[in-house]
Amino acid sequence: MDARPEPARQLPSDTEPTSGAAQLAVVDVGAGTGKFTSSLVARGLEVTAVEPDSVMRASLIRSYPTVTALQGTGESMPLPDASADLVTFAQAWHWVDVPEASAEVARVLKPSGRLALIWNIRDQSVDWVARLGEIMGSSAAEDYDSLTPPVGDALETVEHGQFFWDNPMSRDQLLAMITSRSYIIALEPEARAELLVRVWRLLDEHPQLAGHDTYVMPYQTRVTLARRA
């Protein structure tokens, strides 16, 4: 069994609103369809989502009608100066122009506000997960330096944390996760079929997986906090 370090602290439960949360204004940038936005809503926060894609933004509005959803990017947010207590980029900072986005975040943050850069990364210290990664390849998020992500001169990093958690998945859920990746969707049919054969072989033959119908996918959540410089 692969040993993983214990997290330094625990994230608060999604079902327990943060004390004083109603007074906090949060901007979730690159919100997509609202996967991370939902955890902010669950805490009772005043949430504004910024998303450039109209289809994703429409899906977010349908799912979370209490969220204000705006068209924009990390480099250009349609928000007033000093209006946000917290700005979040979940799986999104690796897409921005860092100096421009940093300056824009600094403009939008209140003097006491914070920027949170968040990534969920498969924990490849576990052998079968590392082997799965070799088969699948990696995305831009997985290749990015999410341990020490850069920020521009308008911001300064103040804290970093890693949190370890497990996500049990059925075989169908695991295969759906793999085949939903854009870079795998873009493969030629023959190449995609060959990749899936290799995944099935891993699930059937790896000693940590053989005979199982549920697979515990270990993740690291990496969070970096920054403030106005």
WOGIJO-V908827 format. One record per residue. RES is the residue in one small letter. SS is DSSP state (2 for helix, 1 for strand, 0 for the rest). PHI is phi in degrees with one decimal (* if undefined). PSI is psi in whole degrees, -180 to 180 (NA if undefined). Layout:
BEGIN
[[RES,SS,PHI,PSI] [RES,SS,PHI,PSI]]
END
This chain:
BEGIN
[[m,0,*,132] [d,0,-77.6,133] [a,0,-89.2,139] [r,0,-124.4,144] [p,0,-66.3,149] [e,0,-75.5,146] [p,0,-67.3,151] [a,0,-70.3,-28] [r,0,-155.1,166] [q,0,-105.6,142] [l,0,-71.9,144] [p,0,-64.7,151] [s,0,-64.3,143] [d,0,-63.2,-20] [t,0,-93.4,-2] [e,0,-114.6,108] [p,0,-60.1,140] [t,0,-68.1,141] [s,0,-57.6,129] [g,0,74.7,14] [a,2,-61.4,-33] [a,2,-62.6,-21] [q,2,-88.6,-5] [l,0,-96.2,130] [a,1,-101.9,119] [v,1,-117.0,137] [v,1,-115.4,118] [d,1,-101.9,110] [v,1,-97.5,137] [g,0,68.8,42] [a,0,-70.4,-19] [g,0,60.9,-131] [t,0,-89.9,1] [g,0,102.5,21] [k,0,-60.5,-46] [f,0,-82.0,-33] [t,2,-54.1,-36] [s,2,-59.5,-35] [s,2,-71.1,-29] [l,2,-71.9,-42] [v,2,-61.0,-41] [a,2,-62.3,-24] [r,0,-88.7,5] [g,0,76.5,20] [l,0,-79.8,156] [e,1,-84.9,105] [v,1,-109.2,131] [t,1,-115.8,128] [a,1,-102.9,134] [v,1,-114.9,120] [e,0,-146.8,126] [p,0,-76.1,-25] [d,0,-86.5,122] [s,2,-66.9,-35] [v,2,-69.0,-46] [m,2,-64.2,-40] [r,2,-63.4,-40] [a,2,-64.6,-39] [s,2,-64.2,-41] [l,2,-62.6,-43] [i,2,-62.1,-40] [r,2,-63.5,-40] [s,2,-79.8,-32] [y,0,-133.0,77] [p,0,-65.5,-17] [t,0,-81.2,-10] [v,0,-86.6,136] [t,1,-84.0,115] [a,1,-108.9,124] [l,1,-123.2,149] [q,0,-79.1,130] [g,0,173.4,-179] [t,1,-135.6,175] [g,0,-62.9,-28] [e,0,-87.6,-13] [s,1,-150.1,97] [m,0,-106.5,130] [p,0,-80.4,63] [l,0,-133.7,153] [p,0,-69.2,161] [d,0,-61.1,145] [a,0,49.4,48] [s,0,-111.7,-8] [a,1,-119.8,135] [d,1,-78.8,-31] [l,1,-146.9,134] [v,1,-118.6,128] [t,1,-116.6,143] [f,1,-126.5,103] [a,1,-100.0,114] [q,0,57.7,36] [a,0,-136.5,-20] [w,2,-64.2,-27] [h,2,-70.4,-8] [w,2,-94.7,-10] [v,0,-92.9,163] [d,0,-80.8,110] [v,2,-59.6,-49] [p,2,-61.0,-43] [e,2,-68.1,-44] [a,2,-66.5,-37] [s,2,-63.4,-43] [a,2,-63.2,-39] [e,2,-69.7,-41] [v,2,-62.1,-45] [a,2,-59.7,-36] [r,2,-65.5,-42] [v,2,-79.0,-30] [l,1,-69.8,144] [k,1,-68.1,161] [p,1,-54.2,-34] [s,1,-94.8,5] [g,1,-74.6,170] [r,1,-135.0,149] [l,1,-101.3,134] [a,1,-119.8,120] [l,1,-103.9,123] [i,1,-129.3,135] [w,1,-136.2,141] [n,1,-102.6,122] [i,1,-125.2,133] [r,1,-59.5,137] [d,0,-83.1,97] [q,0,-84.4,11] [s,0,-74.3,-15] [v,0,-86.9,129] [d,2,-58.0,-49] [w,2,-66.4,-30] [v,2,-69.8,-39] [a,2,-62.7,-42] [r,2,-66.8,-37] [l,2,-62.1,-41] [g,2,-61.6,-37] [e,2,-63.7,-35] [i,2,-74.4,-46] [m,2,-75.4,-31] [g,0,82.3,-170] [s,0,-132.7,159] [s,0,-97.5,174] [a,2,-60.5,-38] [a,2,-64.6,-40] [e,2,-73.1,-27] [d,2,-84.6,-16] [y,0,-76.0,152] [d,0,-76.8,90] [s,0,-91.7,-1] [l,0,-82.9,-42] [t,0,-132.4,64] [p,0,-64.3,140] [p,0,-75.3,149] [v,0,-130.0,157] [g,0,-78.6,177] [d,0,-62.8,-22] [a,0,-73.4,-12] [l,1,-128.1,162] [e,1,-137.6,137] [t,1,-73.2,136] [v,1,-119.5,-22] [e,1,-163.1,151] [h,1,-140.0,141] [g,1,-141.0,153] [q,1,-124.9,138] [f,1,-130.3,130] [f,1,-105.7,132] [w,1,-151.0,163] [d,1,-120.8,141] [n,1,-122.9,100] [p,1,-65.8,135] [m,1,-135.8,141] [s,1,-74.9,170] [r,2,-59.9,-44] [d,2,-63.4,-41] [q,2,-64.8,-40] [l,2,-65.4,-44] [l,2,-66.9,-36] [a,2,-65.4,-38] [m,2,-62.2,-43] [i,2,-66.6,-49] [t,2,-76.4,-10] [s,0,-83.5,-11] [r,0,-67.2,134] [s,2,-61.3,-37] [y,2,-73.1,-20] [i,2,-85.4,-37] [i,2,-58.5,-35] [a,0,-76.4,-9] [l,0,-67.3,153] [e,0,-62.8,149] [p,2,-52.1,-41] [e,2,-65.2,-42] [a,2,-66.9,-39] [r,2,-66.6,-42] [a,2,-63.5,-40] [e,2,-64.8,-41] [l,2,-61.0,-44] [l,2,-66.0,-35] [v,2,-60.7,-42] [r,2,-66.3,-37] [v,2,-65.0,-47] [w,2,-57.9,-41] [r,2,-62.8,-41] [l,2,-61.4,-46] [l,2,-64.5,-34] [d,2,-83.7,-25] [e,2,-116.2,-24] [h,0,-66.0,135] [p,0,-60.3,-25] [q,0,-81.4,-10] [l,0,-123.8,-29] [a,0,-55.1,133] [g,0,83.6,-1] [h,0,-94.3,151] [d,0,-116.4,0] [t,1,-129.2,138] [y,1,-125.2,126] [v,1,-89.7,104] [m,1,-84.7,116] [p,1,-86.1,138] [y,1,-125.3,155] [q,1,-112.6,128] [t,1,-98.7,121] [r,1,-109.3,127] [v,1,-127.9,127] [t,1,-118.0,130] [l,1,-106.9,140] [a,1,-137.8,162] [r,1,-135.9,172] [r,1,-61.3,135] [a,0,-73.6,NA]]
END
